[in-house]
Amino acid sequence: MAKTPAALVIDQDVQSRYETRQIVKASGLTVAGEAGYGMEALTTARDTNPDVIFVGVNEPMERPLQTVEQLAAAFPDTPLVVMSDSKEIESARKAMMAGARDFLTRPVKP
């Protein structure tokens, strides 16, 4: 039997993490863990070794995008999916330049 892919949820906002966990579960993935930005995200990713990483990114974008860059460098084979309230193409471009493989606008559906 195949292993269910595990997702790591990264967001500074606790409520957003909760909502993302619910979407991850409804999508048939397991939740490997959750964390805020920066070293907490990197440490949790190393501890859980997820199959996919979801990162919530909103204004100001500097810190979350730094976290995306760090995760992309540390886990080059792990897909990073950025989720944001912004529908601006510039936000998506910045996320992709930082290392995201996909950009979803909130609200995200399973």
N, CA and C atoms as an extended XYZ file, in Angstrom:
330
Properties=species:S:1:pos:R:3:atomname:S:1:resname:S:1:resid:I:1 pbc="F F F"
N         0.838       -1.172        0.000 N   MET     1
C         0.000        0.000        0.000 CA  MET     1
C         0.889        1.243        0.000 C   MET     1
N         0.529        2.221       -0.824 N   ALA     2
C         1.306        3.454       -0.937 CA  ALA     2
C         1.119        4.329        0.299 C   ALA     2
N         2.167        5.032        0.632 N   LYS     3
C         2.145        5.950        1.767 CA  LYS     3
C         1.378        7.216        1.383 C   LYS     3
N         0.551        7.703        2.280 N   THR     4
C        -0.160        8.952        2.050 CA  THR     4
C         0.830       10.100        2.170 C   THR     4
N         0.888       10.995        1.179 N   PRO     5
C         1.825       12.114        1.257 CA  PRO     5
C         1.560       12.991        2.483 C   PRO     5
N         2.638       13.456        3.079 N   ALA     6
C         2.537       14.288        4.280 CA  ALA     6
C         2.890       15.735        3.943 C   ALA     6
N         2.109       16.657        4.489 N   ALA     7
C         2.294       18.079        4.219 CA  ALA     7
C         2.707       18.818        5.486 C   ALA     7
N         3.590       19.779        5.316 N   LEU     8
C         3.988       20.677        6.388 CA  LEU     8
C         3.323       22.019        6.120 C   LEU     8
N         2.712       22.603        7.144 N   VAL     9
C         2.008       23.874        7.025 CA  VAL     9
C         2.833       24.957        7.721 C   VAL     9
N         3.220       25.980        6.959 N   ILE    10
C         4.007       27.087        7.484 CA  ILE    10
C         3.205       28.376        7.354 C   ILE    10
N         2.988       29.042        8.458 N   ASP    11
C         2.293       30.336        8.455 CA  ASP    11
C         2.486       30.963        9.823 C   ASP    11
N         2.602       32.258        9.871 N   GLN    12
C         2.772       32.937       11.146 CA  GLN    12
C         1.449       33.020       11.901 C   GLN    12
N         0.333       33.033       11.161 N   ASP    13
C        -0.989       33.176       11.748 CA  ASP    13
C        -1.562       31.809       12.141 C   ASP    13
N        -1.868       31.639       13.412 N   VAL    14
C        -2.354       30.353       13.930 CA  VAL    14
C        -3.683       29.964       13.278 C   VAL    14
N        -4.580       30.918       13.080 N   GLN    15
C        -5.874       30.621       12.463 CA  GLN    15
C        -5.695       30.158       11.016 C   GLN    15
N        -4.794       30.793       10.286 N   SER    16
C        -4.516       30.374        8.908 CA  SER    16
C        -3.927       28.968        8.867 C   SER    16
N        -3.073       28.655        9.837 N   ARG    17
C        -2.516       27.294        9.895 CA  ARG    17
C        -3.631       26.283       10.126 C   ARG    17
N        -4.551       26.597       11.022 N   TYR    18
C        -5.671       25.691       11.292 CA  TYR    18
C        -6.486       25.463       10.009 C   TYR    18
N        -6.819       26.547        9.315 N   GLU    19
C        -7.604       26.425        8.084 CA  GLU    19
C        -6.861       25.615        7.023 C   GLU    19
N        -5.561       25.833        6.911 N   THR    20
C        -4.768       25.081        5.938 CA  THR    20
C        -4.707       23.606        6.311 C   THR    20
N        -4.557       23.311        7.594 N   ARG    21
C        -4.561       21.896        8.028 CA  ARG    21
C        -5.862       21.223        7.628 C   ARG    21
N        -6.986       21.900        7.777 N   GLN    22
C        -8.280       21.317        7.408 CA  GLN    22
C        -8.340       21.041        5.904 C   GLN    22
N        -7.812       21.955        5.106 N   ILE    23
C        -7.791       21.774        3.646 CA  ILE    23
C        -6.882       20.609        3.273 C   ILE    23
N        -5.732       20.524        3.927 N   VAL    24
C        -4.789       19.433        3.663 CA  VAL    24
C        -5.448       18.086        3.949 C   VAL    24
N        -6.092       17.981        5.099 N   LYS    25
C        -6.768       16.727        5.462 CA  LYS    25
C        -7.886       16.393        4.491 C   LYS    25
N        -8.687       17.403        4.109 N   ALA    26
C        -9.795       17.178        3.178 CA  ALA    26
C        -9.299       16.787        1.792 C   ALA    26
N        -8.049       17.130        1.489 N   SER    27
C        -7.450       16.789        0.196 CA  SER    27
C        -6.851       15.388        0.179 C   SER    27
N        -6.909       14.694        1.309 N   GLY    28
C        -6.400       13.331        1.373 CA  GLY    28
C        -4.939       13.223        1.765 C   GLY    28
N        -4.342       14.316        2.197 N   LEU    29
C        -2.957       14.294        2.669 CA  LEU    29
C        -2.953       14.205        4.191 C   LEU    29
N        -1.830       13.811        4.750 N   THR    30
C        -1.682       13.873        6.204 CA  THR    30
C        -0.903       15.134        6.552 C   THR    30
N        -1.085       15.603        7.756 N   VAL    31
C        -0.368       16.786        8.218 CA  VAL    31
C         0.859       16.312        8.993 C   VAL    31
N         2.041       16.620        8.462 N   ALA    32
C         3.290       16.221        9.111 CA  ALA    32
C         3.600       17.128       10.291 C   ALA    32
N         3.172       18.380       10.198 N   GLY    33
C         3.431       19.345       11.256 CA  GLY    33
C         3.084       20.740       10.803 C   GLY    33
N         3.335       21.690       11.695 N   GLU    34
C         3.090       23.093       11.380 CA  GLU    34
C         4.091       23.952       12.128 C   GLU    34
N         4.332       25.150       11.571 N   ALA    35
C         5.314       26.045       12.185 CA  ALA    35
C         5.109       27.459       11.672 C   ALA    35
N         5.760       28.393       12.363 N   GLY    36
C         5.829       29.771       11.902 CA  GLY    36
C         6.982       29.903       10.920 C   GLY    36
N         7.373       31.132       10.634 N   TYR    37
C         8.442       31.387        9.665 CA  TYR    37
C         9.828       31.205       10.280 C   TYR    37
N        10.837       31.297        9.426 N   GLY    38
C        12.228       31.314        9.867 CA  GLY    38
C        12.756       29.972       10.327 C   GLY    38
N        13.565       30.014       11.379 N   MET    39
C        14.214       28.803       11.895 CA  MET    39
C        13.207       27.764       12.368 C   MET    39
N        12.075       28.212       12.889 N   GLU    40
C        11.042       27.266       13.310 CA  GLU    40
C        10.577       26.425       12.121 C   GLU    40
N        10.396       27.065       10.968 N   ALA    41
C         9.978       26.341        9.758 CA  ALA    41
C        11.046       25.354        9.311 C   ALA    41
N        12.301       25.799        9.278 N   LEU    42
C        13.393       24.919        8.853 CA  LEU    42
C        13.577       23.734        9.791 C   LEU    42
N        13.528       23.986       11.079 N   THR    43
C        13.696       22.914       12.059 CA  THR    43
C        12.559       21.905       11.953 C   THR    43
N        11.336       22.390       11.837 N   THR    44
C        10.191       21.485       11.726 CA  THR    44
C        10.264       20.686       10.428 C   THR    44
N        10.681       21.312        9.337 N   ALA    45
C        10.816       20.600        8.065 CA  ALA    45
C        11.873       19.506        8.166 C   ALA    45
N        12.983       19.804        8.820 N   ARG    46
C        14.033       18.775        8.991 CA  ARG    46
C        13.531       17.620        9.854 C   ARG    46
N        12.749       17.944       10.886 N   ASP    47
C        12.238       16.918       11.794 CA  ASP    47
C        11.170       16.034       11.152 C   ASP    47
N        10.363       16.619       10.266 N   THR    48
C         9.221       15.880        9.711 CA  THR    48
C         9.455       15.324        8.311 C   THR    48
N        10.424       15.897        7.562 N   ASN    49
C        10.715       15.473        6.193 CA  ASN    49
C         9.434       15.318        5.361 C   ASN    49
N         8.695       16.422        5.142 N   PRO    50
C         7.408       16.345        4.457 CA  PRO    50
C         7.543       16.078        2.957 C   PRO    50
N         6.445       15.634        2.355 N   ASP    51
C         6.405       15.411        0.912 CA  ASP    51
C         6.056       16.690        0.161 C   ASP    51
N         5.382       17.624        0.836 N   VAL    52
C         5.011       18.916        0.264 CA  VAL    52
C         4.949       19.934        1.402 C   VAL    52
N         5.280       21.190        1.092 N   ILE    53
C         5.254       22.251        2.095 CA  ILE    53
C         4.339       23.363        1.606 C   ILE    53
N         3.358       23.721        2.430 N   PHE    54
C         2.453       24.835        2.145 CA  PHE    54
C         2.892       26.024        2.997 C   PHE    54
N         3.100       27.180        2.358 N   VAL    55
C         3.539       28.373        3.071 CA  VAL    55
C         2.543       29.498        2.835 C   VAL    55
N         1.985       30.022        3.925 N   GLY    56
C         1.092       31.174        3.841 CA  GLY    56
C         1.925       32.438        3.731 C   GLY    56
N         1.648       33.256        2.723 N   VAL    57
C         2.412       34.473        2.475 CA  VAL    57
C         1.459       35.642        2.306 C   VAL    57
N         1.601       36.644        3.154 N   ASN    58
C         0.835       37.878        3.041 CA  ASN    58
C         1.750       39.051        3.341 C   ASN    58
N         1.233       40.247        3.159 N   GLU    59
C         2.013       41.465        3.428 CA  GLU    59
C         2.287       41.587        4.913 C   GLU    59
N         3.432       42.050        5.313 N   PRO    60
C         4.617       42.265        4.478 CA  PRO    60
C         5.224       40.928        4.055 C   PRO    60
N         5.692       40.854        2.831 N   MET    61
C         6.110       39.583        2.239 CA  MET    61
C         7.568       39.213        2.476 C   MET    61
N         8.373       40.101        3.022 N   GLU    62
C         9.808       39.838        3.128 CA  GLU    62
C        10.124       38.587        3.941 C   GLU    62
N         9.600       38.509        5.151 N   ARG    63
C         9.938       37.368        6.017 CA  ARG    63
C         9.402       36.041        5.467 C   ARG    63
N         8.137       35.973        5.047 N   PRO    64
C         7.683       34.694        4.490 CA  PRO    64
C         8.449       34.287        3.237 C   PRO    64
N         8.816       35.245        2.391 N   LEU    65
C         9.571       34.889        1.185 CA  LEU    65
C        10.991       34.455        1.523 C   LEU    65
N        11.576       35.019        2.573 N   GLN    66
C        12.885       34.539        3.037 CA  GLN    66
C        12.760       33.087        3.498 C   GLN    66
N        11.660       32.775        4.168 N   THR    67
C        11.431       31.402        4.614 CA  THR    67
C        11.279       30.473        3.419 C   THR    67
N        10.557       30.910        2.390 N   VAL    68
C        10.411       30.111        1.167 CA  VAL    68
C        11.781       29.856        0.548 C   VAL    68
N        12.621       30.886        0.464 N   GLU    69
C        13.970       30.728       -0.099 CA  GLU    69
C        14.786       29.715        0.697 C   GLU    69
N        14.743       29.820        2.017 N   GLN    70
C        15.505       28.914        2.875 CA  GLN    70
C        15.012       27.472        2.728 C   GLN    70
N        13.693       27.297        2.686 N   LEU    71
C        13.133       25.948        2.530 CA  LEU    71
C        13.474       25.369        1.162 C   LEU    71
N        13.401       26.195        0.118 N   ALA    72
C        13.727       25.733       -1.233 CA  ALA    72
C        15.187       25.312       -1.324 C   ALA    72
N        16.065       26.033       -0.635 N   ALA    73
C        17.487       25.676       -0.642 CA  ALA    73
C        17.750       24.398        0.151 C   ALA    73
N        17.063       24.237        1.270 N   ALA    74
C        17.289       23.077        2.132 CA  ALA    74
C        16.587       21.819        1.613 C   ALA    74
N        15.468       21.994        0.887 N   PHE    75
C        14.675       20.865        0.398 CA  PHE    75
C        14.362       21.067       -1.083 C   PHE    75
N        15.374       21.002       -1.943 N   PRO    76
C        15.161       21.316       -3.364 CA  PRO    76
C        14.196       20.373       -4.088 C   PRO    76
N        14.019       19.165       -3.587 N   ASP    77
C        13.136       18.203       -4.248 CA  ASP    77
C        11.720       18.190       -3.671 C   ASP    77
N        11.478       18.998       -2.645 N   THR    78
C        10.164       19.038       -2.013 CA  THR    78
C         9.365       20.207       -2.583 C   THR    78
N         8.184       19.936       -3.145 N   PRO    79
C         7.373       21.027       -3.696 CA  PRO    79
C         6.955       22.018       -2.609 C   PRO    79
N         7.122       23.311       -2.916 N   LEU    80
C         6.682       24.391       -2.038 CA  LEU    80
C         5.492       25.070       -2.703 C   LEU    80
N         4.379       25.127       -1.995 N   VAL    81
C         3.173       25.762       -2.510 CA  VAL    81
C         2.877       26.971       -1.639 C   VAL    81
N         2.850       28.144       -2.258 N   VAL    82
C         2.559       29.381       -1.538 CA  VAL    82
C         1.072       29.686       -1.663 C   VAL    82
N         0.483       30.089       -0.534 N   MET    83
C        -0.925       30.492       -0.501 CA  MET    83
C        -0.977       31.924       -0.004 C   MET    83
N        -1.769       32.761       -0.677 N   SER    84
C        -1.811       34.171       -0.307 CA  SER    84
C        -3.188       34.757       -0.560 C   SER    84
N        -3.506       35.813        0.178 N   ASP    85
C        -4.735       36.564       -0.073 CA  ASP    85
C        -4.575       37.458       -1.292 C   ASP    85
N        -3.349       37.718       -1.685 N   SER    86
C        -3.067       38.606       -2.812 CA  SER    86
C        -3.384       37.922       -4.132 C   SER    86
N        -4.038       38.660       -4.994 N   LYS    87
C        -4.322       38.168       -6.341 CA  LYS    87
C        -3.437       38.874       -7.367 C   LYS    87
N        -2.461       39.640       -6.873 N   GLU    88
C        -1.546       40.390       -7.739 CA  GLU    88
C        -0.534       39.445       -8.384 C   GLU    88
N        -0.327       39.612       -9.668 N   ILE    89
C         0.638       38.780      -10.383 CA  ILE    89
C         2.050       38.997       -9.848 C   ILE    89
N         2.343       40.187       -9.357 N   GLU    90
C         3.672       40.482       -8.809 CA  GLU    90
C         3.948       39.629       -7.565 C   GLU    90
N         2.931       39.400       -6.749 N   SER    91
C         3.096       38.542       -5.568 CA  SER    91
C         3.421       37.115       -5.985 C   SER    91
N         2.717       36.626       -6.995 N   ALA    92
C         2.981       35.275       -7.496 CA  ALA    92
C         4.389       35.190       -8.072 C   ALA    92
N         4.797       36.215       -8.806 N   ARG    93
C         6.135       36.223       -9.400 CA  ARG    93
C         7.212       36.189       -8.320 C   ARG    93
N         7.049       36.996       -7.282 N   LYS    94
C         8.018       37.015       -6.182 CA  LYS    94
C         8.093       35.653       -5.493 C   LYS    94
N         6.948       35.025       -5.291 N   ALA    95
C         6.924       33.708       -4.646 CA  ALA    95
C         7.643       32.669       -5.506 C   ALA    95
N         7.420       32.705       -6.808 N   MET    96
C         8.066       31.752       -7.700 CA  MET    96
C         9.575       32.006       -7.769 C   MET    96
N         9.967       33.266       -7.751 N   MET    97
C        11.399       33.600       -7.762 CA  MET    97
C        12.070       33.130       -6.469 C   MET    97
N        11.319       33.100       -5.379 N   ALA    98
C        11.868       32.656       -4.092 CA  ALA    98
C        11.985       31.131       -4.023 C   ALA    98
N        11.300       30.417       -4.934 N   GLY    99
C        11.425       28.965       -4.939 CA  GLY    99
C        10.121       28.197       -4.884 C   GLY    99
N         8.980       28.902       -4.868 N   ALA   100
C         7.694       28.206       -4.853 CA  ALA   100
C         7.446       27.515       -6.187 C   ALA   100
N         6.797       26.371       -6.133 N   ARG   101
C         6.438       25.665       -7.372 CA  ARG   101
C         5.021       25.996       -7.822 C   ARG   101
N         4.206       26.504       -6.879 N   ASP   102
C         2.842       26.876       -7.233 CA  ASP   102
C         2.398       28.010       -6.326 C   ASP   102
N         1.386       28.758       -6.764 N   PHE   103
C         0.857       29.899       -6.030 CA  PHE   103
C        -0.656       29.797       -6.045 C   PHE   103
N        -1.255       29.686       -4.859 N   LEU   104
C        -2.705       29.587       -4.746 CA  LEU   104
C        -3.234       30.818       -4.023 C   LEU   104
N        -4.355       31.340       -4.518 N   THR   105
C        -4.978       32.462       -3.835 CA  THR   105
C        -6.042       31.931       -2.875 C   THR   105
N        -6.102       32.569       -1.718 N   ARG   106
C        -7.096       32.191       -0.721 CA  ARG   106
C        -8.424       32.825       -1.057 C   ARG   106
N        -9.524       32.194       -0.768 N   PRO   107
C        -9.629       30.936       -0.041 CA  PRO   107
C        -9.295       29.735       -0.930 C   PRO   107
N        -8.540       28.803       -0.365 N   VAL   108
C        -8.142       27.594       -1.066 CA  VAL   108
C        -9.164       26.517       -0.770 C   VAL   108
N        -9.513       25.731       -1.783 N   LYS   109
C       -10.449       24.632       -1.617 CA  LYS   109
C        -9.696       23.305       -1.771 C   LYS   109
N       -10.166       22.278       -1.088 N   PRO   110
C        -9.497       20.961       -1.192 CA  PRO   110
C        -9.389       20.455       -2.618 C   PRO   110
